[in-house]
Amino acid sequence: MTIILGLDPSLSCTGWGVIRAEGSRISHIANGEVKTDAKAPIAERLHHLHDAIRAVIGSHAPDRAAAEEIFVNKNPQSTLKLAQARGAVLAACAAGGLAVNEHAARLVKKSVVGTGGADKAQVQAMLKVLLPGAAVAGADAADALAVAIADAHLSYSPLSR
């Protein structure tokens, strides 16, 4: 059994999702979103993200974490803010002793939905199938759960067991 923390970092709202993987079976443990105050100084917002993810790690004791690889937006300021938020979240994982697997967004979608071009609605629909009964906190939490599920699927190989 492996507990996986999936992360969807963002400066405004970072999604997180925790699942249990037992072989090819997965189950939902928890999920949520960490929102920051847009009017607060950036250092304060990053500190809040770091502390909140550390608290999630402390509460759920995952074995590892997973996050999407960074992508470049057309707006350089948006890319910079995403990178800073991602850095705070990854630093929280490292401080919690977690290794972090990184996956391309298209690979996450392909692993969860079956196609790398899936939209958010398709991903959310598949989450209802894969994690029946799970109350998902919002779109960012759903993305984080998808990352955790993809990590579980990509890490599981029946041949290596």
N, C-alpha and C positions, 0 to 999 in steps of 0.2 A: 504494500500500500504506500502511495506517495501523495502528499498534500502539496498542491501547486497553487501559487499566488500569481494570477494574471494581472497585468497592469496596462492601463491606457493613459499615459501621462499627458497632462495639459496644465497650463498655468491657471486657467479659469476653473476647470473641473477635471480632476484625475479620477478615472474609474478604476476599481479593483474588484477582483472576484477570486474566490477560493473554492477549489474543487478537490475531491478525493479521486485518485485513479488507482484502480485495482485491476491489473492486467489491461484488458481492453474496455473494462467497465468504468464509467465515471459517475460521480454524484456531486450534487451541489452542497456546499457547506455554508457560504455566506458571500455577500457582495455589497458594494456601496460606492459612494462618490465623495470625494473630498473637494469642496468648493473653497475658493479663496476670494477675499475682498478685492475687487478691481481697483479700489481707491487706496489700498494699502501699498507701502513701498515694496518693491520687488523682493528685497532681501527678506522681509517679513512673510511674504507669500510663499517663498521657497522654503523658509524655515517651517511654516505651517504644514506644507506638503510633506516634508521630511518627517516631522514629528507624527503626523497622522498615519503615514505608511509604517513607521516604526511601531505605532500602537496596533495596527492591523497584524503585523508580524508577531508582536507579543501576544495578541489574543488568539491567533489561529495556528501558530507554530508551523508554518509551511516548511517543507523540505527544500524547496527551490522556488524561484520566481521566473516569470517569462514576460517579455515586453515586445511590442512591435519595434522593428528597426525604424530609425528616424527617416523621415522623408522631407524633401525640400519643398516648401511652399513657394508660390510666386512672390509672396511678400516676405522680404528678408527679415523684417521685424517679427513676423509671426514665427518664422523658422527659429530665430534666436530665442524667443520666449519658450517655444516648445523644447528646444535643446536645454535651456536652463531648468525647466520643470522636470524634464527627463533625468537630468543630472542629479537633482535633489532626490528623486524617487529611487534611482539606481544606487545612490550613496546610502539611502536608508536601508536598502536591501543588503548592501555590503556591510553596513554597521550591524545588521541583524544576522550576519554570518551566512547569507544566502548567495548561491551562485545564480546568475541570471542568464537564461537562454533568450536569444533575440531571434525574431522571425519576421520575414517580410510580410507586409499587409496582404499581398496577393496569396501568399502561402497559407496564412491564417484563414482567409476566406475559402480557399480551396479545401483545406482540411475540414472545415466546419460545414460548408454548404455543398462542396463538390465542384465549384468553379471559382477561379480567382477574380472574376469580374462581378461577383455578387454584390448587391447593394445592402445597405443597413437593414432594410425591412426583411430581406431574405435571411440575413444572419440572425436577426431576432426571432424569426419564425422557426429556424432550426434549433435555436436555444430552447424553445418550448418543447421541441421533440426530444432533444438530448438531455434536458434537465427538467423533466415534468414536475409541475408544482412549485418550481422555484419562483419566488417573487423577486423580480429584477428591479433595482433601484432607479434605473434610467439608461439612456443610450450609452453613456460612457461606461457604466457598470457592465452593460451587455457586451460592449467591445472587449472589456477586460476578461470577462468570462470566456469569450471566443478565443482570446489569446491563450488562456489556461487550457482550454479544451484542445486547441491545436498543438500546444506543447505536449500534452498527454498523448495525443495521437502520433505525433512525430517521434516521440521518445519510445513508444511501445513497438517492439518487434517480436512477434511470437517466436521467431527463429532464434532470438538471442536468449530466450527464457529456458 
